[in-house]
Amino acid sequence: MKASRFLCRFLLCHRLLLFLFLFLFMLQAVSSAGANEQAEGPHLQIESVHGNLEIDRPSSIFVVLQNNASPSEEPDPLLLLGLHKANASGIVAELSSPDDRIKILSGPQMAGLLAAGENATVQFMAHAEGVPMGIYPLQLRLNYSRLSGVTASGEESLPYFVFSYETVSMDLPLQAKVVFGPKIEVKELKGEAAPGRESNLELILVNRGDEPALELQMQARPSPPFLMVENGNEQPDIAPQESAALSLTVFADENLTSGYYALPGRITYRDGQEEERRSQDLTLLVLVEEDSSSSSWLYLGGAGLALLLLAGGFLGLRRFMSGRRKIRIIRS
């Protein structure tokens, strides 16, 4: 009986000491919070901006946010609870443009929680219509919550704590570059197709824009009178104002006559800013030429055939007469 009472008293004293220690520990954190609130609060800034706006095409802008606050080197009791005065939580970023010709297509973006020294990236879609190439100002509004204070109350033996947060709103300026973007055109189609057999062609593409086109691929599709199409394996990068060659094999219908025929196709590439590939439809005009060496025999008329037989007979007669002369000379 005495042993059980002693054990109960010991556990009660141990619990009281634990609560008292935690209470004093939190009071120290609360007292230092007011003094260091300005220094230890979150400091959000734009670390970098990636992506350009292409004229007359929806484009992506990536904004990297950074919490530039310096974490306290001294042990902080709030860290034991997963809290810190330098954290910015519930970050919401919203992009706007003072120029009506630049439309921001994305709504507010969630960036979550940023602890001191951490980064987060938010993405926005925008459309620049009828805007000359150049650099244009944009504005990023950030709304977030920060820990503003900790209040301890209740009995010393069983205290409880109230954490107070405040909402902060701030505007950060940034700039976006409006560019023409990659513009791929067909410069030349080398080679001719022949009816009834495979023909090798070479397609020359040129980039008329001011941004590179990366990993470009050609995907021509079989369409009458082209019964089969085989695309090459090239994936060139085409810098602005540069060109590249792609190979192409086609099999044309054997009943075709000479002329130009349409071959539909599509090119895909990356623009260097986005991982997603963009596509562009195009139509190739392929010249089909009949083989003159075979057609000359095929289309010989009656007069031509007669002339051919007459020439053959004349050559045969000459050889025969030449042989007889040689025989007479030997007999004499």
C-alpha positions in Angstrom: 0.0 0.0 0.0 2.8 2.4 0.9 4.7 1.4 -2.2 1.7 2.3 -4.4 1.2 5.6 -2.7 4.8 6.5 -3.2 4.7 5.5 -6.9 1.6 7.7 -7.4 3.2 10.7 -5.7 6.4 10.2 -7.8 4.5 10.1 -11.0 2.5 13.2 -10.1 5.6 15.1 -9.2 7.3 14.0 -12.4 4.3 15.2 -14.4 4.2 18.6 -12.6 7.9 19.1 -13.2 7.5 18.3 -16.9 4.7 20.7 -17.4 6.6 23.4 -15.4 9.6 22.9 -17.6 7.6 23.1 -20.8 5.7 26.2 -19.5 9.0 28.0 -18.7 10.4 26.9 -22.0 7.5 28.3 -23.9 7.5 31.6 -21.9 11.0 32.1 -23.0 10.0 31.6 -26.6 7.1 34.0 -26.3 9.3 36.7 -24.6 11.9 36.4 -27.4 9.3 36.4 -30.2 8.4 40.1 -29.8 12.1 41.2 -29.7 13.1 39.1 -32.8 9.9 39.1 -34.7 11.2 41.6 -37.3 14.5 39.7 -37.8 13.1 36.2 -37.7 10.0 36.7 -39.8 9.7 35.4 -43.4 11.3 37.4 -46.2 9.8 36.4 -49.5 11.4 37.5 -52.7 11.6 36.5 -56.4 14.7 34.4 -56.9 14.4 34.1 -60.7 11.9 34.1 -63.7 12.0 31.6 -66.5 10.1 31.5 -69.8 9.2 34.1 -72.4 5.9 35.3 -73.9 5.4 34.4 -77.5 3.4 36.8 -79.7 -0.2 35.6 -80.3 0.3 32.3 -78.5 -0.4 31.2 -74.9 3.0 30.8 -73.1 4.2 29.8 -69.7 6.1 31.9 -67.1 7.8 30.2 -64.2 8.5 32.3 -61.1 10.8 30.9 -58.4 10.0 32.2 -55.0 12.5 32.2 -52.1 12.2 32.7 -48.4 15.4 34.6 -47.7 15.0 34.6 -43.9 17.9 33.3 -41.9 16.9 30.5 -39.6 17.9 31.1 -35.9 21.0 29.2 -34.9 19.8 29.1 -31.3 17.6 26.2 -30.2 14.0 27.3 -30.6 11.3 25.5 -28.7 8.8 26.2 -31.5 10.8 23.9 -33.7 9.9 21.0 -31.5 6.3 21.6 -32.5 7.1 22.0 -36.2 6.7 25.8 -36.0 9.0 28.7 -36.7 8.6 32.4 -36.9 10.5 32.5 -40.2 8.0 30.2 -42.0 5.6 31.6 -44.5 2.6 29.3 -44.8 -0.4 29.1 -47.1 1.3 31.1 -49.8 -1.0 32.2 -52.6 0.6 33.9 -55.7 -1.4 35.9 -58.2 0.1 37.5 -61.4 -1.2 40.6 -63.1 -0.3 42.9 -66.0 -0.7 46.7 -66.3 -0.8 46.3 -70.1 -4.2 45.2 -71.4 -2.6 43.5 -74.4 -1.0 40.9 -72.1 -3.7 38.7 -70.6 -2.9 36.5 -67.6 -4.8 33.3 -68.2 -4.0 31.6 -64.9 -5.7 32.3 -61.6 -4.1 32.4 -58.2 -1.5 29.7 -57.7 -0.8 27.8 -54.4 2.9 27.7 -53.2 2.3 26.0 -49.8 4.7 26.6 -47.0 8.2 28.0 -47.4 10.7 27.6 -44.5 13.7 29.8 -44.2 16.1 29.2 -47.2 13.6 27.2 -49.2 12.4 27.8 -52.8 9.1 27.1 -54.5 8.1 27.5 -58.2 4.7 28.8 -59.5 3.6 28.6 -63.1 1.4 31.1 -64.9 -0.1 31.1 -68.5 -0.3 34.4 -70.3 -1.2 35.5 -73.8 0.5 38.5 -75.5 -1.6 39.7 -78.4 -0.6 42.5 -80.8 2.4 43.4 -78.6 5.8 44.4 -80.1 8.8 42.4 -79.0 10.4 43.7 -75.9 10.4 43.6 -72.1 7.2 44.3 -70.2 6.5 44.8 -66.5 4.3 42.4 -64.5 3.3 42.3 -60.8 3.2 39.4 -58.5 1.0 39.6 -55.4 1.7 37.2 -52.5 -0.6 36.5 -49.6 0.6 34.2 -46.8 0.3 33.6 -43.1 3.1 34.0 -40.4 3.3 33.1 -36.8 2.9 36.4 -34.9 2.8 35.3 -31.3 2.4 32.5 -28.7 0.2 33.0 -25.6 0.4 30.7 -22.6 -2.5 30.4 -20.2 -4.1 28.0 -17.7 -2.7 26.5 -14.6 1.0 26.1 -14.1 0.5 22.4 -13.6 -1.5 22.1 -16.9 -0.8 25.1 -19.2 -2.1 25.4 -22.7 -0.8 27.6 -25.5 -2.5 29.7 -28.2 -0.6 30.4 -31.4 -1.6 33.6 -33.2 -1.1 34.1 -36.9 -1.4 37.2 -39.1 -2.1 37.5 -42.8 0.5 39.3 -44.9 0.1 40.7 -48.4 2.9 42.0 -50.5 3.5 43.0 -54.2 6.7 42.1 -56.0 7.6 43.5 -59.5 9.0 41.4 -62.2 9.6 41.5 -66.0 8.7 39.3 -68.9 10.2 39.2 -72.3 7.9 39.1 -75.4 9.5 37.2 -78.3 8.5 36.0 -81.7 9.2 32.4 -80.9 10.4 29.6 -83.2 8.7 29.6 -86.6 9.4 26.6 -88.8 8.9 26.8 -92.6 9.6 24.5 -95.5 12.6 25.9 -97.4 13.0 23.3 -100.1 12.0 19.7 -101.0 14.8 18.0 -102.8 14.2 15.0 -105.1 11.4 13.6 -107.2 9.0 10.7 -106.8 8.5 8.1 -109.5 5.3 6.1 -110.0 5.3 2.5 -108.8 8.5 2.5 -106.7 10.1 4.0 -103.6 11.7 7.4 -103.9 14.0 9.2 -101.4 13.4 12.8 -100.7 15.2 15.4 -98.6 13.2 18.1 -96.7 15.0 21.3 -95.8 13.3 23.2 -92.9 14.3 26.7 -91.7 13.6 28.5 -88.4 12.4 32.0 -89.2 11.8 32.9 -85.6 14.0 34.2 -82.8 13.9 31.2 -80.4 15.4 27.7 -81.1 13.3 24.7 -82.0 14.7 21.6 -80.2 14.4 17.9 -81.1 12.4 18.5 -84.2 10.7 15.5 -85.8 8.8 15.0 -89.1 5.7 12.8 -89.3 4.4 12.7 -92.9 1.2 10.6 -93.3 0.3 8.3 -96.2 -2.4 9.8 -98.4 -3.4 9.0 -102.0 -1.6 8.9 -104.3 1.2 8.2 -101.9 0.6 4.6 -100.6 3.5 4.4 -98.2 5.6 7.0 -96.3 8.7 6.3 -94.2 10.0 9.2 -92.0 13.6 9.5 -91.1 15.1 9.3 -87.6 16.6 12.8 -87.5 15.8 15.0 -84.5 17.8 18.2 -85.2 17.9 21.4 -83.1 17.3 24.4 -85.3 18.6 27.7 -84.1 17.0 31.0 -85.2 17.6 31.7 -88.9 19.3 28.2 -89.3 18.1 25.2 -91.3 18.2 21.4 -91.1 17.6 18.5 -93.4 15.2 15.6 -92.8 15.0 12.4 -94.9 11.7 11.0 -96.3 10.9 7.9 -98.4 7.6 7.7 -100.3 6.0 5.0 -102.5 3.7 6.5 -105.2 0.9 4.9 -107.1 2.1 3.3 -110.4 -0.7 4.9 -112.4 0.3 8.5 -111.7 1.1 11.0 -114.4 3.7 13.7 -114.0 2.8 16.6 -111.8 2.8 18.0 -108.2 0.9 16.1 -105.5 0.1 17.0 -101.9 1.6 15.0 -99.0 0.2 16.0 -95.6 2.5 16.0 -92.5 3.2 17.4 -89.1 6.3 18.5 -87.3 6.8 18.5 -83.5 9.5 20.1 -81.4 10.3 21.8 -78.1 10.9 25.5 -77.7 13.4 25.2 -74.8 11.1 26.7 -72.2 8.6 23.8 -71.9 9.0 20.1 -71.7 5.7 19.6 -73.6 6.2 19.3 -77.4 4.3 21.6 -79.7 3.1 20.6 -83.1 2.6 22.3 -86.5 0.8 21.0 -89.5 2.3 21.4 -93.0 1.7 20.2 -96.5 4.5 19.2 -98.9 4.2 19.5 -102.7 6.0 16.4 -104.1 6.9 16.4 -107.8 6.1 13.1 -109.5 8.1 12.4 -112.7 7.6 9.4 -115.0 10.8 7.5 -115.8 11.8 8.6 -119.3 13.9 5.5 -120.0 11.0 3.2 -119.5 8.3 5.4 -121.0 10.1 5.8 -124.3 9.7 2.0 -125.0 6.2 1.9 -123.6 4.9 4.7 -125.8 6.5 3.9 -129.2 3.9 4.2 -131.9 3.6 2.1 -135.1 6.0 4.4 -137.1 8.6 4.3 -134.4 8.4 0.6 -134.2 8.8 0.3 -138.0 11.8 2.5 -137.9 13.3 0.4 -135.2 12.8 -2.9 -137.1 14.2 -1.3 -140.3 17.3 -0.2 -138.5 17.8 -3.7 -137.0 17.4 -5.3 -140.5 19.9 -2.9 -142.0 22.5 -3.8 -139.4 21.9 -7.5 -139.9 22.3 -7.2 -143.7 25.6 -5.3 -143.3 27.0 -8.0 -141.1 25.9 -10.7 -143.5 27.5 -9.0 -146.6 30.7 -8.4 -144.7 30.9 -12.1 -143.9 30.5 -13.2 -147.6 33.2 -10.8 -148.7 35.7 -12.4 -146.3 34.8 -15.8 -147.5 35.5 -14.9 -151.2 38.8 -13.5 -150.4 39.9 -16.6 -148.8 39.0 -18.9 -151.8 41.0 -16.9 -154.3 
